[in-house]
Structures are given as structure tokens and as C-alpha cells.
Amino acid sequence: MKREKEDKPAKVTLERLRHHFKSVYRLADDQVETMVLSSARSLNISLASLFEALDNDIDLSEISRVGHSIKGLLLNMGEQQWAELARELETSAASGLDINYRKLVDEINKGVEDILKV
């Protein structure tokens, strides 16, 4: 199922992420900050892997694998709509579809950019 352009999720914010970790996982403030840092580190590593795969003649198996990983990260962060974009990335690559993967990865990257800066 293809999403419509107006369905683009709101950017992930530090405030919303902290609130999610605190309310859903019932973490103390120091634990919340540890989770924020861990999420930022994991997203940075995964997105770097995606950009590398895109730069190396579109390695679809790597894009699918890392898309799956990012989907899980985003679900743990309480970002179901962003996880859906990562799922689209994962399943499209796994199926070998000829889509604009860079555009989709750029969109995810822009959506989480505030978290990447932590």
C-alpha cells in the first residue's frame, strides 16, 4: 500500500521521545537520557549504513536488512508512522522493487534529524 504525500508523519522531537520513554517504559530521568542517547547512536549508525548501501550501486539486501532494523528502533521509540516508512523501505528492497530509495531514506533521515544531533 503506497502512502499519500500528505500522510508524512510529524518530525520526531526530543520532547516527544523523552515523554514516550518516561510514560511507556516508566523510566527515571537518567534512564530516559540513556535511552535517548542509545536511540540516537543506533539511528546514526543505521542511517549511515543505508546511505553507504545507496552509494554502492543500491545493495537491496542491505537496504532491506537495515530498513528492518530502523523499523524496530522507531517502534521502540513510539514512532509508528515513521516505522511504517521504514517498513516500506524494508519490504520494497526485499521485493526488489524499482523505487527511489534515496528519497525514502532522505525522508526518514529528515524526520529524525533532531534525534540524530543528540
N, C-alpha and C positions, 0 to 999 in steps of 0.2 A: 504494500500500500504506500503510495507516494504521498508525502505531506504537501500542503499548500504553503506558499511563501509566507502568508500571514500567520502561519502556525509556529513561527520562530519563537522559541522559548525566551523568557527574560534572562538576562545575564546572571550568572551565579555571583553572588556577593558574599563577602566575608561575614557580614552580619547574618545573612540567612543561613550560611553554613554553620556558623557557631551556634545559632539557635537550634538548628537541626540536631547537631551532636549533643547539645545540652538537654534538649527535650526528649528526643527519641532514645538516645543511649544513656541518658541520665548521668552524664559525666560531670565531674568537677571542672572548674575553670582551667586548671593546669592540664588536665586530660584533654579538654576541648582544644587547647592550643597545640598539644602534641598531635592530635588527630588532624588539625588544620595543616600543620607542617608536613605531616605524613602524606596527606592528600595532595598538597602542592608538589611535593617531591615526586610522587608517583605519576601525577599528571604531566609534569615537566618531562620525565623520562619517557613516558608512553608517547607523548606528542612528538618528542624528538625522534623516536623510532618511526613514527608514522611519516614524518617529513623525510626522513632518510629513505624509507621504502618508496616514497613517491619520487624521490630524486634518482633512485636506482631502477629506472625502467618499470615502475609500478609493480612491485612484488606483491601480488594479490594475496598470497598465503600469509605473508607478514602483516599486511593491512587487515586481513580478517582476524588474525590472532590478536593483534594489538587493539583492534576495534572491540573485540570481546573483553579484553582487559579494561579498557576505558569505560565500557558499558557497566561493568561491575563496580568500578570506582565511583561512577556517577550515581549508581543506585545506592551505594553505601553513603553517599553524600546527600541523599534525599532528592536527587535531581532526575526524576523520572522522564521528563521531556527531553533533557539532554541525553539521557541514556538511550532514548528511542532513536535519536540521531546516530549515536554510536552503534546501535543495533542495525540501523540501515547501512552504515558503513561496513560492519562485520558481515552481514548476510549478502550484500551486493558483491563484496570481494570474494566471499566463499562461493558464490554462484558464477563468478567470472563476468559479471555484468560490465558493460562498457559505459560507465558513468564518469562524471567529473569528480574524482576522488579528492583532488586538491581543494576544490570548492567546499566540499563537505568537511574536510579536515580543518580548513581555514575557519569555517563557521563554528565548529566546536572549539577551536583554539580561541577565537574572539569571545565566545560565550563564557569561557572560564578564565579569561586573561587576568581578572582581579585576583584570583586564587594563585595563578602562576607566579605572581610578583611577591608572594609571601616569603 
